């Protein structure tokens, strides 16, 4: 033997071999390009998908912050600014409430003052769009688009004059028209700017000069908030307790926080890491299989080089050198194409689907660099691993064995055939599927990964579907509010004629009415004593001495009604059905309609739980103090729009309420559509009240229009992720089946010589492919649905029900079946050229 030690000679042989297999190497480079491109695209789209979800959640919260301090004192504000772990702190004070603007009655547009830091660092990042600037002068105002619509302004312009009626907020909002009248003012504001957010709140901002004239105090209950943005958003209850000590909180102050946030982040991170693992696994399988098959075909050639004296290290060096050239040619170009996709093509696609001022993902050069580095390192690592296996085979295989090396094993098949005793098409296909365990594992794993990922992503897309979100957080398609409630000119706007017109609108499924009127609830220790005691001990405390206040309340209920007032809420039969369903249909409808049982309003801070099962007495103020009593069957959310005093509202049937109090105004009408989010139905409903400036609308359709832009991005990113993964798996399957059919070409020729027709061989291959598809789909369902369920609940912030998009995934599975079944026979038909004798000799 001649021992070759010259490195230049090894490099020359490598170049000669590389050039001789130019077509194969070009295909390998193409595979690396595609894999690198797909990996960087998948990572980039995944990041943008996460950003879109974060932006959606941020805009729905209305502010970028982590913790909120209520009623902040000046010394606390100064203390916060000295803390090194606080990134930003913004002060916000609720100072006034608009009750009428531009001639339009309003259901209260809240006006706030915000300092510069809160405006620039916390509010602006949470708005979808902003026109104009923050108010500087006393007569300037900035309003949300929701607030402008509330005031009847559909097309705002900067600098326009808006006459408004408002009242200042001191300690608490007025609870009656008489209280509000004492502090009502009329002024004409100049619109300095307007903004769009997803909070659904009608609000605006005023200048510091105006705020100082209102008498509002940041330390008054419910008026001032100091919003804190941390440098690191993750915190624990221990961190909150430490901050409370540092700020020296007073009795009524609290730090509004979410101590479970760290667990939510950990669960979300675990879900993302798992998805990334599956994505990288799919990419790894594709590039590994491509290179492994490419290099394995040269093993016999490497065996010949061994017989000429080339050593094992030299052969390995030759294999790695060719793999390096393939990687050097494929990885940079794949990364470049991926960057073009992320930076140019994808944004253009989003603009075509969403031509408005949609939310755009932000990618910094550093982020691009990290994405490229991750995708590049992974691709290079995979190329190295892919070359390592055949290089190991070459090094360990004896020269003569390497020369005779082939993956086709007819003896194995014949043994299995004899053992099983069956030569049917289905039996042959089943044996062929599992005769090469590594190939079978790679194909099934690849399909399993992408089908499971697609299933999981489709489930997550359903979680952030705007219509499903709105259907979860809103139980009606539109709410029509009587904005004269709690005013001196309280009017019945929803007459029987108007209600009949609403019912007759095509597309209206049903309407639900809610009536309210003031009531007095005398002190009742057994039913409400525990509730009132806890109320005074809570943050919602009315203030003052508990015993003295209770003595005054017991002595003269009506005088104390401004504090302990309540409202009787009369609901229609259809509204009862909605509330009863929320309670699990536990209430007797007949008893409720007859007035023998009632519901009591839940309270956010303190629950009047002792009242359930007990009778509660009340009377109507200003009339003869005739007492009425109802039995409280359960606690429920109140469907009324306006609140009473500290006592919870009593909810009874509409007919029973009218029986007691006579006719009184409808406060709100809820309408449900036959076809949710119907533009035609909603347009006809609004036409009924055209020109009526005392009716407000809370529309689910309008909210959907606001949210649809982020939904477009989320769907583009999510579906794009699924399609790219599907393309990756399709190429992997095509590549492996091409190699399999090519390697078995002599086997097919031998089968033909024994009498098997090409049609039967194609049927075997089709059955093999279909078998791969069926097994992959079953595995993806067994794993994907449970994993999707877990990840869904990890990231479920809207309390939505779990749902699998059946039609979408069924279509994907049918496509998978078709691809698996059709590709192998098509490849066989294209590759089996020439005479039978030539095909048998080709692999000799």
N, C-alpha and C positions, 0 to 999 in steps of 0.2 A: 504493500500500500504506500501511496505517496501522501505524506502528511502536509497539509496546507496550513501555513502559519501567517501568511501575508494578509494584513488587514485590508490593504488596497485590493487584493485579489477577492476577498470576501465582499467588499463594497461593489467591485465590478460585477461579480456574479449576481449580487442582489439587484443591481441596476438592470443587468441583462434580463434576469427573471422578471423583474417588475415591468419592463418594457414589453416583454413577450406576452405578458398577461394584461396588456393595456386595457382591453375592454372590461375584464373582470375587475381590475383595480379602479377603473372609472366608476363602475357600479358600486364598489365598496366606498369610494369617496363620496358618491352621491348618497349612499346610506348614512354616512357620517354627517354629511351636510344636513340631510333631512332630520336626523336625530338631534343634532345640535340646534338646528332651527326650531324644531318642535319643543325641545326642552326649554330654551330661552323664552319661547312664546308662551308655553304653559306656565312657567314661573311668573313671567310678566303679567299675563292675564289673571293668574291667581292672585297676584298682589293687587291688581286693579279691581278685581272682584271684591277682595276684602276691603279696599278703600271705598268702593261704592257702597258696600253695606255699612261701613263706619260713617260715611257721609250721610246716608239715609237716617241712621239713628241719631247723629248729631243734629241734623236739621229738625228732626221731630222733637228733640229735647229743647231746641231753641237757644242753646248756649253751650260753649265749650268750657266745661268746668268739672271738677272732681268732687268737691265738698262745698257745702253752703253753711255759713254762720248766720243765724237769724238775729235781727235787732243788734247789729254790731255797734259797739261803743268806739269813740275816737281812739282811745288807748289800745283797743284790740286791733284796730286797723293799722296803727303804727307798729304794733308788735308783730303782726303778720308780715309786714314789709321787711322785717329784720331776719325772718326765718329763711335759711338758705335753701330749704327744700320746696319753697313756694315759687313757682314759675311766674304766676300772675295772680293779682287779686283785684276784683272789680266790685265796686259798690253800686247797688241798684235800690232805688226807693220808689215805692208806689205812692204817687202824690195827688192824683186827680182821676175823675171818672167822667167820660162824656156820655150824656144821656140823650143828646140830640145834636145832629150836625148836618149842615147843608139842607135843612128842612126835613131830614129823615130821622125818625125815632130810632133809638139804638138800645140794644140790650146790654148796655154798659161797655164802652171801649175804655180799657184801662190805660192810663198814662204814667210813664215811668221816667225817672231821671237816672242816668248812668254816668259814672265818671269816665275819663278818657281811656284809662287802662282797661276797664271792663268792656268798653265799646270796641276798641281796636283789637284786643287780644282774645276776647271771649264771644262777643256778639257777632262781629263781622264774619268770623270763620263759620258760623252756624247759619248764615243766610245764603239762600241760593243766588239772589241777585240784590243789588243795592243801587238806587239812583239818587243822586243828590248827596247831601251831606248832613251830618248831625246838627241839630238846632244850636245856634249861637245866641240869637236874640230872644228876648222875652216873648215876642209874638210869633215865633217860629215853631213848627211842629213837624215831626217825622212819623209817618204811620205805616203800618203793615198793609199789604194789599187786601187782607181780610178785613181790616178795620175800615179801609176806604170803601169796600163793598158794603159794609155794615152801614156806612153813612150815605149810601146811594151813589157813590162815585165810581164809575166803571173805567173811565179813561183819565187817570190823574196826570197833571202836568206840573212840573216844578214851578214854584212861584204863585200857584193859584191860591185864591182866598177861600177859606173855609170857615163860615160862621158856625160856632158850636155853643151848646149849652152844657155846662159841666159843674161838678161840685168838688170841692177839695176834700181830701181824706186826712183826718187827723188821727184819732186812735183806731176807729173802726168805720167800716162803710155804713152809711145810713140804712136802716132796716125798714123804714117806712117813708112814705111820701112827705110826711110832715117834717121828719128829720132832714130829709134831703133839701127841702125848700129853704131851710135856714142857711144853707151854704151854697146855693145855686148862683152861678155867674154866667154871663153871656159875653163872648169875645170872638173876634175874627182873627184866625191864625193864618199865617202864610206857610204853605207846604214847602219845607226846605228839602225834603227827600221822602222816599218810600222804599220799602224792602219786601222781599218775599221769603217766607219760611214755611215750615211744615207743622208748626205747633197747633194750627187751627184756632189760635187765639186772636181776638181783635184787640190789638194793643198799639201803643205809640210811644214816642220819646219826646221829652221837652227839654228846654235849655236849663242851665243852672239858675239863671235869673228868674225864670218862671217858677221853678221848684222852690226857691226861697220865699216866694210870695204866698205859697199854698199853706204854710204852717205844718206841712208834713214833717215827721220826725223819724229819722232812720232807726232810732231805738224803740219806737212804738211797736206794739205787737202786730205782726203780720205785714209791716210796711217796709222795713229795711232788710236787705240781704247782702252779705259779703261773700261773693263767689270766689272760691280758691281753686286755682289750677296748679297741680303739683308737677314737679319736674319728672317724677316717676309716678305714673297713674295708679300703680298697684299699692294698696295699703291694707292693713289689718285693723282689727278692733283695738289692738294694743297701740297702734299709731294714733287712732282717733282719741283714745283715752289720754295719751300723752299731750296731744294738741289741746284737749279740753283743759288740762291743768295749766298749760302755758298761757292760754287765753283767759283763764279765770272766769268762767261762764257764770252769769247770774241765774236766778231761779227759772225764768221763763225761756232763757236762751237754749238752743240746741245746735248741734252740728249735724246737719242733714247729710248722711253718707250711706254707703252700701258696704258694710263690712264683709259681705259675701262676694264682693267684686273679684277678689283674688282667685276665689274658687271658680268663678265664671271664666276668668281669663285662662286659668289652667285647663279647664275643660275644653275651652275653645282652641287653645294651643295644642292640646292632645289631638283634637279632631283634625286640625290643620296639618300637624306632623304626620298623622296617619295617612291623610290624603296625599301629602308630598311623597311619602314612602311608596304608595301605590303608583304614583305618577313616575317616580324615578325607576321603580321596578319595571314598568312597561317600557320605558326608554332603554333601560339596561338590556332587557330581553331582545329588543330589536337590534341594537348595535352589536350585541354579543353574538347573536345567531348569524347575522350577516358576515361578520369577520370570521367566526369559527368555521362556517361552511366554506368561505372563500379560501382560508388557509388549509383546511382539512383536505381540499381537493389536490393540494400540492404535496401531500405527505409522501406519496409514491415517488415523486420527483426528489424530495429531500432524502428518501431512502437511497436513491441512485447516487446522490452526492456523498452519502455516508460510505457507500461502497468504494468511492474514489478517494476516500481518506479524510473527508471533512469531519471534524470533531463535534461532539455534542454542544459545547459552548459556542462554536462557530455557527452551527446550524441555528441555535437559539438567537444568536446575534443577527443572523440573516433574517429570521422571522420577525424579530422586533424592529429591525431596520425598515422592512417593508411596511410594517404596521405604523411606524413613526411617520413615514412619508404619506401614508393614507390620512393619518390624523392631522398632519401639518397642512395638507391640502383641503381637508374637509371641515375641520372645526372652526377656523377663522371665518371662512365663507358662510358657514351655517349661523354663526353668531351675528355676522353682519346682516344677513337676511332677516334674522329674528329681530334685531334692533329696528330695521326698516319697517317690519310688520308692526312693532309696538309703537313706534314714534310717528309713523306716517299713515299706514293703511288702516289700522284699527281706529284711530281718531277720526279718519275720514268716513269710515263705515258708520260710526256713532253719529256723526254730523248729518249723514244722509238719512238715518233713521230718526234723528232728533235734531231738526234744524234750528231749534231755539237755543236759549242760553242754558243748555244743560250743564250738569256738573262734570267736570273733567278731572281725570286722575292726574296726580302730580308725580312726575318722575324727575328726580334730580340726577346730575351726572354721577354722584356717589351711588345712588340706587341702581342706575344702569350698570355701573361698574361691578357692583355686588352680584347682580343678576348674571352678567357675562362671566364673572369669575366662577360662580357656582356651576353654571351650565358647562363652561369650558373644562373645569377640573373634573366634573362628572364624566363628560364625554371622553376625556383623555384617560381617565382611570378605567373606563369601560373598554376602551381600545386596548389598553395594556392587559387587562384581565382576559379579553378575547384572544389576544395573541399568546398569552401565557399557556393556555390549555393545549393548543396544537403544538406549541414549542416543547412542552413537556412530553407530549406523545412522541414527537420526533426524536427527542433525546433518549427516551426510555425504550423505544421500539428497536428491535434488532434490524440491521440493514435489509435482510431478505424479507422480513415481515412487513417493513415499511413499503417495500417495492410492491408487495402483494396486497397492501391495505385497501379495503373497501368497506363501506358501511352496509352494503346490501348483503343480507344473510339468508340465502335460499334454504340452507339446511335447517335454519331455525324455523322457517315457515313450514317446511315439509314435516318437521317433527311435530310442530303444533297442529298441523292439519291431521296427521295420523292420530295424534293424541285425542283430538276433539272428535274426529270421525265425521266431520261435516264440511262440505265444500260449497254450501249455499252462498249467494252473494252477500247476505247479511253477516254470515259467520266469517267469511273471508275479510270483510270490511272491519269487523270487530277485532279480529286477530291482527290485522295490519295497523289498526289504531294504536295498539299497545305493544307491538313488537319492538319499537324503538322508544323506550321509556322516557329518555331525555327529551326527545322531540315531542312526544305526547305531552309531557309535563310543561314544556315551553309553550306549546300552542294553547293548551288549556289555561295555563297561568296567564298568558297574555290576554286571551279573551275574557277570562274571569275578572282580571284587573280592570279592563276598560268598561265592561258591562256593569260591574259593581260601582265603579266611579261614576259612570253616567247615571246610574240609578240614584246614587247618593246626591249628586249634584242636582238632579231633577227634583229630588225631595226638598233640598235646601232652597231651590228656586221657588218652590211652592210656598215655603215659609215666608219669603220676602215678596210674594206676589201682592201688589198694591190692593187689588180687589179683595183678596182673602184677608189682608191685614185690616182693611176698613170694615169688612163684614164682621170681623172679630171684635173690633173696638166700638162699633156703632150698630145699634139694633134697628135702624130705620134708614130708608133711602133719603128722606128729607124731613127736616123738622121746621115747622112754621110757628114762629114765636110771636105772641102778643106783647109788643114792647110798651104798651100803656100800663102793664101791671105794676103795682106799687106806686102809681102816680095818682094825682088828683083827678085826671081825666081818664081813669080806668074805664075801658070800653069793651063791649062784646064785639070784637072784630070778626070772629068766626061764627057768623050767623048760620041758621039751619039751611038757608039758601046757598051760602058759600060751601058748606059741608056737602050738600047734595051735588053741587057742581064738581067738587073734588072727587067724590065717589064715582061720578059718571065719566071722569077722564079715562080714555082708553089706556090701558096699561097699569092702572092703579089697582093693586090687589086688595088692599084694605086701608082704612085710616083709623088712627087711634087718638082719642081726645083726652086731654088732661085739664081738669078744672081745679082752681085753688082759691081759697079764701082764708082770711085771718081767723084764728081761734085762740082762746085762752085755755091753758092747761093748769088748773090749780095744783099746788104742791101735793104730791101723793107719795108718801114714803115707801110703801111696799113696791110700787111699780117703778118709780123714778128716783127714789132716795139714793140708792147706790150709784146710779149714773151721775147725779148732780154732785155727789161727794167726790167721785173720781174726776169729774169735769174741773172742779176747783183745784184739784191736785195736779192737773195736767197742764200742758203748754197752752191749752185753749181756755184757761181759767178766765172768768169775767173780771177777776181782780177784786180787791177789797177783802173784808173779813167775811169768812164763810158763814159763821153763825149769825152775824148781823144781817147779811144779805138774805139768808134763808128766813129769818124772822120777818123781814120786810115783805118777802115773797109770800109767805103764809098769810100775812095780815091783809095785803091788798094785791091780789093777783093781777088785776087790770092795770094798775099803776106800774107794776114791774114787767108789763108785757113787752115793753121795748127791749128788755133783756131776755126774758124767758118766754117770749111769744112763740107761736108755732103757726102752721097752716094745715088746713084740711085739704087733702088732695083727693079729688074725685076722678076715677079713671073709668074708661069704657071697658066693655067686655073683652074686646080684642087686646087692649093693653094689659088686662089681667092675665090673659093667656100667655103673653110674653113674660111677665114677671113670674108667673107660676112655673113656667118652663125653666127659668133661671134657678128656681128653688127646687127643681126636681119633680115638679107636678105633685107636690105634697099637700096642697090646699084644696078644700072642698069648694068648688066654684059656686054651687047653689047657696051655701052659707055666706060666702063673700058677697054675692049679688044681693042677698036679703039684708045685709048689714049686720049679720050675727058675728062675723069675724072681720078683722082688719089687719093691715100691715103697719109696721112702724119703721120709720126711716133709719137706715144704718148711719152711723157717725164715723167719720174717718179716724178721729183720735180716740174717742171713747164710745164703747158700745152700750146701749141701753138694754142689755141682755136680760135683766131681771124682769122686764115688762112682758116678755113672752109668756103667754098662758094666763096673764092677768087682765082684769078690766081696767081701762083707762078712761077717766072722766074729763070732759072738756065742755066749753060753752063758747058762744059767739060774742065778741066784744061789742059794746054799743047797743046791744039789744037786751031784752029781759034775760037775766042770768039763769036761763033754763039749762039744766045739766043734762048732758048726753053721755052715754057710756058704751064703749065697744070693747070686745075681747081681742087682744093682740095675739094673732096666730103665728107670726114670724117676723123677722127683720128683713128689710129689702132696700135696695137702692131706690131713691125717689125719682120718678120720671119728670118731676117739675123742674123748671129752669131757674126759678127764683127761690131763695131761701127765706126762712123766717128768723126766729131768734135762736136761743141756745137749746130750747126744747126740740126734740125731733118731730118731723111731720107725721101726721096720721094719714094713712092711705086707705080709702074706702071706695066702694063702687059709686059710679057717677049718679045713678038713680037714688041711692041711699043718701048721698050728700045733698042732692036737690030736695029730697024729702025733708031733710033737716033745715037747710038754709035757704031753700027756694032757688030761683035762677041766679047764677053768678058766672062771670066771664070764663071762657076757655083760655087757659094760659098758653098751651102748646098743642099743636096737632102733628102727629107723626104719620107719615105716609109710606107704605111699602109698595114696591113696584112688582108687577108680574115678571118683568125682565129687569134685574138690577142694573143700575147705572144707565138707564134709558134717557137719552137726550130729549127725545120727542115727548115722552111723558112729563119730564121735568119742565120743559118749555111751556107746556099747556097748563101745568099747575101754577107756574109763576104768572102766566097771562091772566089767570083769575084774579090775582091781586095786583095787577099792573096799576101803577099810580098810587097805591096805598103805601105811604111812607111809615106807617106804624107797625108793619109786619116785617119781621126778620126771617132770614132763611139760613138754615144750617144744612148744607147739602153734601152728601157723600160723593156725588159726582164731581163737585168742585174740588173736594179734597183729592179725589183720584187724578184730576187734571194736574194738580200741583205735584203729586207723587209719581206721575207716569214717566217723567224724565229720568229719574234715578232708576225706575224699574226697567227702562230701555237699556240703560248701561248694565244693570245687573244681569239682564237676560242675555245681552250681547256677550258679556264676559263669561257667564256660566255656560251658555250653549256653545260659545266658541271653544271653551275648555273641553267640553264633551266631544265636539267634532274633531278637534286636533288629536285627542286621545284615540278616537275611533280611527282616524287616518293612520296613526302610529301602529295600532294593532292590525289594521288591514294590510299595511305594508309588511309587517312582521309575518303575518300568516301567508301572504303571497310569496314572500321570500323563502320561508321554510317549505311550503308546498312545492315551489319550483325546484328546490334542491332535492326534495323527496322524490318527486316524479322523475327528475333527471337521474338520480342515483338508482332508481328502480327500473330504468328503461330496459336493461337486459332481462330483468325478471318478467316484465310485461311481454317482451318478445318471446321468452321461453313459454309463458302461459299461452300465447297465441299459437305457438308451434304444437302445443298439446291440445288445441281445439277450442280455446276460449276466444270469443269474438271481441273486437274492439268495443262494441256496444256494451258487452258485459263488463269489460274492464272499466269503462267509463261509469257504469252503474256502481261498481265497487268503490271507485274513487268518490263518487257523489255521496254514497252511503257513508263512507269514512268522514267526509267533510260535514255531513249533516249530523253525524254522531258527535263530532267535536262541538258543533253548535249547540246541540241539545244539552250535552253535559255542562258546557260553559254557562248556558242560561240558567240551568238548575242550580249550579254552584253560586252564580251571582245572586239569584233570588234567595238562596239559603243564607248567604252571608251579607248581601247588600241591603236587604230590607231591615234585618236587626241592626246592622251598623248605621244605616240611615236613620233608624228610629233613635238610636243613642245620640248620634251627632245632632239630629234635629232638636232633641230635648236639651242638649248642651247649649244650643244657640237660640233657643226659643224665648225671645224677649217679649213677645206679644201675647203669650198664653194661647197659642193657636193649637188646634187639634191636628194630630198626625195624619198625613194624607200622602198616598203614593199616586203620582200621575200615571194612571194605567194606560191610556191610549198612547201617550208619548213613548213609554217604555215598550209597549207591545209592538209599536212600529219599529223600534230599534231592534227588538228581538227577531222580528220577521226579516228585517234587512240582514241581520247576522246569520240567520238560517240560510238565506239566499246566497250570501257571499261564501259561506262555508261549503255549501253544496255545489255551487257552480264553478268556483275557481279551479279545483283539482281536475275535473274532466276537460275543461277548456285548455288547461296547461298540457294535459296529456295529448289532446288532439293536435296542439301546435308543435309539440316536441317530437312526436312519433312520426318522423319522416324517413323515407328510404324503404328499401326492401326488408323483409323479415330477417334474411341472412345477414344483411349489413348491420341491422340493429343488434343482433346477437353478437356479432364480431366486435362491435364498437366498444363494448365494455370488457372484452377479453384482456 
